[in-house]
Amino acid sequence: MRCPYCSHEEDKVVDSRTSKEGRAVRRRRECLDCGRRFTTYEYIENISLTIIKSDQRREPYERQKLMQGITAACKKRPISVKKIESIVDKIETSVEKLSKSEVPSAEIGKLVMAELYELDEVAYVRFASVYRKFKDVSDFISEVQGIAPKTNP
């Protein structure tokens, strides 16, 4: 593992524990050259998943791409990166349970929308506007009117 600070290739693991609901191992490392510490995560390499786009193109699944889409929808909202990662983990778990090697992007989009609907109305509408390809303001207004008011207990 290359140190992110000095690029030295030798380190020692000072702590190791399971993370992300047992789907990853978090390792705390210390560089043997500069002495700085950094964290790495190890994930089980899953069977490759192919995403079927709306135009029928196929692309390999990329966690980072899903993270970027959700992060863009949550921009300037009070939503932590940790919460976004949790949503991505939950969506990946749901997709894995389908036991398919190919999944339509629309299916993943629905999962994202369901999560954002519960989390933040603004993030939900932002994502919906891209996912559903709103053509004009009336599409946007219809979506906003369809959001059920949340009651505070």
Residue pairs with C-beta under 8 A, 6 or more apart in sequence:
1 9
1 11
1 29
1 40
2 8
2 9
3 9
3 11
3 31
3 33
3 34
3 36
3 38
4 38
5 31
5 34
5 36
5 38
6 31
6 33
6 34
6 36
8 31
8 32
8 33
8 34
10 31
10 32
10 33
11 29
11 30
11 31
11 32
12 29
12 30
12 32
13 27
13 28
13 29
14 28
14 29
14 30
14 37
15 26
15 27
15 28
16 25
16 26
16 27
16 28
17 25
17 26
18 24
18 25
18 26
19 25
19 26
19 41
20 41
20 85
20 89
21 89
21 93
23 43
23 44
23 89
23 93
24 41
24 42
24 43
24 44
25 41
25 42
26 39
26 40
26 41
27 39
27 40
27 41
27 42
28 37
28 38
28 39
29 37
29 38
29 39
29 40
30 36
30 37
31 37
31 38
46 96
47 101
48 60
48 61
48 101
49 60
49 61
49 95
49 100
49 101
49 102
49 103
50 58
50 59
50 60
50 61
50 101
50 102
50 103
51 58
51 59
51 60
51 61
51 102
51 103
51 104
51 105
51 108
52 58
52 102
52 103
52 104
52 105
53 59
53 105
54 105
54 106
58 102
61 95
61 103
63 88
63 92
66 88
66 91
66 108
66 112
67 84
67 85
67 88
69 112
69 127
69 130
70 84
70 87
70 88
70 112
70 116
70 123
70 127
71 81
71 84
72 126
73 116
73 123
73 124
73 126
73 127
73 130
74 84
74 116
74 120
74 123
74 126
75 126
77 120
77 122
77 123
78 120
79 119
79 120
79 123
83 119
87 112
87 115
87 116
87 119
90 115
91 108
91 111
91 112
91 115
94 111
95 103
95 107
95 108
95 111
98 107
109 131
112 127
112 131
113 124
113 127
113 128
113 131
116 123
116 124
116 127
117 124
117 147
121 147
121 150
124 147
125 140
125 143
125 144
125 147
128 134
128 143
129 139
129 140
129 143
132 139
132 143
134 140
134 143
